[in-house]
Amino acid sequence: MTFAIAIGRFYEELAERLIAGAQTAFREAGFEEAQVFDVPGAFELPLAAKYCADSGRFDGVACLGAVIRGETDHYDFVCAEAARGIQDVQLRTGVPCAFGVLTVDNMDQALARTGGGKRDQGMHAAEAIIRMAALRRDLR
């Protein structure tokens, strides 16, 4: 199986950490590293996931990024639409798309969720699409 990562680069340090966690999960599961596709931020992730799914080249897409709460309602709109869009892509295409987007109040919370181990959102997103892609393959 082959996998893609769509990564929102708005927070570059977090993006790199999320990718590292996801790639670790792919390697540990015996797969090649996923191909990485950069987008500006979380709001663009659903379209990138659709491009990847529609290409027919990938068995799953890990959608990774971060949205940190600010002083306006922008946070709520970006989080909700990114989640809805990613879910919509996987339901319409049948290609598993994981929501690996951090939705946090501050940078400390984001760093705690990209540091490896139990709270590594990149790793968890990759593990989710590996499992769902295997389920899809097994049911065919």
Rosetta blueprint (number, residue, H / E / L):
1 M L
2 T L
3 F E
4 A E
5 I E
6 A E
7 I E
8 G E
9 R L
10 F L
11 Y L
12 E H
13 E H
14 L H
15 A H
16 E H
17 R H
18 L H
19 I H
20 A H
21 G H
22 A H
23 Q H
24 T H
25 A H
26 F H
27 R H
28 E H
29 A L
30 G L
31 F L
32 E L
33 E L
34 A L
35 Q E
36 V E
37 F E
38 D E
39 V E
40 P L
41 G L
42 A H
43 F H
44 E H
45 L H
46 P H
47 L H
48 A H
49 A H
50 K H
51 Y H
52 C H
53 A H
54 D H
55 S H
56 G L
57 R L
58 F L
59 D L
60 G E
61 V E
62 A E
63 C E
64 L E
65 G E
66 A E
67 V E
68 I E
69 R L
70 G L
71 E L
72 T L
73 D L
74 H H
75 Y H
76 D H
77 F H
78 V H
79 C H
80 A H
81 E H
82 A H
83 A H
84 R H
85 G H
86 I H
87 Q H
88 D H
89 V H
90 Q H
91 L H
92 R H
93 T H
94 G L
95 V L
96 P L
97 C E
98 A E
99 F E
100 G E
101 V E
102 L E
103 T E
104 V E
105 D L
106 N L
107 M H
108 D H
109 Q H
110 A H
111 L H
112 A H
113 R L
114 T L
115 G L
116 G L
117 G H
118 K H
119 R H
120 D L
121 Q H
122 G H
123 M H
124 H H
125 A H
126 A H
127 E H
128 A H
129 I H
130 I H
131 R H
132 M H
133 A H
134 A H
135 L H
136 R H
137 R H
138 D H
139 L H
140 R L
